[in-house]
């Protein structure tokens, strides 16, 4: 398999996880925490704002460091955070506020 196929596979896996997180976050907010559905957009905006705020800083860091190593480290950290979020949501004894907090900690 060529390098481009690995790249496309990695990007597809990343966006699949990001899309699943957006859907599960809305379900968690409305279905589990019994909040009004009108708050879903506001909550997702608050989840996206850090990415917008740190976009320029991330570009500066990416220009100065080895991009491949940086991507490997950041994707590994994102995988650990997503696994932690899944573990908290899977745990039946976790409170609703802990589920919501863990969902907001992992911005994709």
Secondary structure, DSSP 4 states (H G I P E B T S, - for coil): --HHHHHHHHHHHHHHHHHHHHHHHHHIIIIIS---TTHHHHHHHHHHHHHHHTHHHHHHHHHHS-HHHHHHHHHHHHHHHHHHHHHHHH-TT--HHHHHHHHHH---
